[in-house]
Structure formats: structure tokens, C-alpha cells
């Protein structure tokens, strides 16, 4: 929930009132602009992470032998 915002000048005079509807619209517009990576990118990222984890595991195992 958003509350009305009153913007005042340094002298205390009311400059602008931002309504709850304006605040809500601005929030959801910015929220909807966030783009999630496509599934192919996520799959590549997961595969890369698996390779790094496997390399770390083998490097650590060699130290103990």
C-alpha cells in the first residue's frame, strides 16, 4: 500500500502532491521493466557452475592424497 506524498519547498510551501495511484503505477512500471534471463542463459549458467564445483572438488581431493 502506498500513501500520498506531499512535497514541500524549503520555505514550507506545498509544491506537489503525489497520489497513491501515481506511486503505485510508478512502482509496478519499474517492477515490470526488470527482465529475467531467458531459460537458455540459466541453463548455461548452471552448467558453468557445475564445472567449477567439479574442478574445486578434484583440486581439493588431490591435496589430501
N, C-alpha and C positions, 0 to 999 in steps of 0.2 A: 504494500500500500504506500502510496506517495502522498505527501502533504503539500499544500500550497506553499510556495516560497515567495517571500517579499524581499525585493532587492532595494536597498536604500542608498542614497548618496552619503558622502561623508558628513553632510550637514543634517542628515536625518530625514531628508525628503524622500518620499516614495518614488522610485524610478520605474519599477516594473513589478508585476505580479505574474509568476509562472504558475499556471494552473496544474492541477493533478493530472489532467488529461495530457497536457503538453509533456510533463515529466514522464508519464507512463509511455507515451509514444516514443519519446527520445530513447528511453531505456530499451524498449523492445526493438526499435530500429537498430540500435547498436548491437544488441544481442544477436539479432538475425544476420548481421554482417559477418559474424565470426564463422569462418568456414572450417569444417573438419576435413582432415586429409582424406583422400579417396582410399578405397579398400586396397588397391594395389600398392600404394605407398605404405600403408600399415603392414602389409604382408612383407614387403622388402625390409622394413624396419625390424620386424620380429625375427626375420631370418638373419639379419646382421647381428642382432643381439645374441642369438643362439651361437653364432660363430665365435663371437667374443667370449662368451661364457665357456665354450668348449676349449678355446685356446688358454684361458686362465686356469681351467681345471688341469689341463695337461702340463702347463708350466709349473703349477704348484705340486703336482704329483712327481715330477722329475726331481724336484728339490729334496724330497724325502727319501729317494732311493739311493 
